[in-house]
Amino acid sequence: MRSPAYITEEMTATGWRVTIMSADPYGDNLLASIAARKAKRRADAGRLAQAEQIMAAQANDDGLWFVAQTAPEAYLQQELRRLHEAIEGKTATAVAADILLEKIAAEDAAEDAAAGR
C-alpha cells in the first residue's frame, strides 16, 4: 500500500513552489509528474505572455478596428473582440473604451506639445 504524499503548490514571485510533505515509495514517479506539471505551467505562461503581446499590438492597429462595411468584416471584428476579451479578461466595450482613452490622451499630449505647454 502506498503511503500518502501531501503536495502543496503555491505561486511565488519567482514561479511555482511545490512541496512534498511526506515520502512516497513511488517518489520517482511522483517527482516526474510534478516536474512535468511545472514544465507545462511554464510553457502555458510563455504562450499566454506571447498572446498578450500579440493582443497589445493588435489593439493599436487601426487596420483591425475600422468601421466594418461588410458582413465578413463585422464578423471578423466581433470574433477578434471576443478573443481579446478572453485573453485580457475584459469585455469588448471596456477594451474599446481603453483604446479610445489612450488615443484621446495621445491627441491631448500632441496638442499640448504643439502649444508649448
HUGIZI-V441671 format. One record per pair of residues at least 12 apart in sequence whose C-alpha atoms are under 10 Angstrom apart, sorted by the first residue. I is the first residue (numbers start at 1). GAP is how many residues later the second one is. D is the distance in Angstrom with one decimal. If there is no record, write none. Layout:
[[I/GAP/D] [I/GAP/D]]
//
This chain:
[[1/24/9.2] [2/21/9.8] [2/22/6.7] [2/23/6.6] [2/24/7.7] [3/19/8.2] [3/20/7.4] [3/21/5.7] [3/22/7.2] [3/23/9.1] [4/17/9.2] [4/18/7.1] [4/19/7.8] [4/20/6.6] [4/21/9.5] [5/14/10.0] [5/15/6.6] [5/16/6.4] [5/17/5.1] [5/18/6.1] [5/19/5.8] [5/20/9.5] [5/21/9.7] [5/22/8.7] [5/25/8.8] [6/13/8.1] [6/14/5.7] [6/15/5.0] [6/16/6.2] [6/17/8.6] [6/18/9.4] [7/12/5.6] [7/13/4.7] [7/14/6.2] [7/15/8.4] [7/23/9.8] [7/27/9.3] [8/12/6.7] [8/13/7.8] [9/25/9.9] [15/23/9.2] [15/26/9.4] [15/27/8.5] [16/22/7.3] [16/25/8.5] [16/26/9.0] [17/21/9.1] [18/13/10.0] [18/16/7.8] [18/17/9.5] [18/20/8.8] [19/15/9.9] [20/14/9.8] [48/39/7.9] [49/38/9.9] [51/33/9.4] [51/36/7.5] [51/37/9.6] [52/32/8.7] [52/35/6.9] [52/36/7.5] [54/30/9.9] [55/25/9.5] [55/28/8.8] [55/29/6.5] [55/30/10.0] [55/32/8.1] [55/33/8.5] [56/28/9.1] [56/32/9.7] [58/22/9.3] [58/26/9.2] [59/22/9.6] [59/25/8.7] [59/36/8.4] [59/37/8.7] [59/39/9.6] [59/40/7.1] [60/39/7.6] [60/42/9.5] [60/43/9.2] [64/12/9.1] [64/13/7.3] [64/16/8.7] [65/12/7.2] [65/15/9.5] [65/16/9.5] [65/31/9.3] [78/14/8.8] [80/12/9.3] [81/12/8.9] [81/14/8.3] [81/15/8.9]]
//
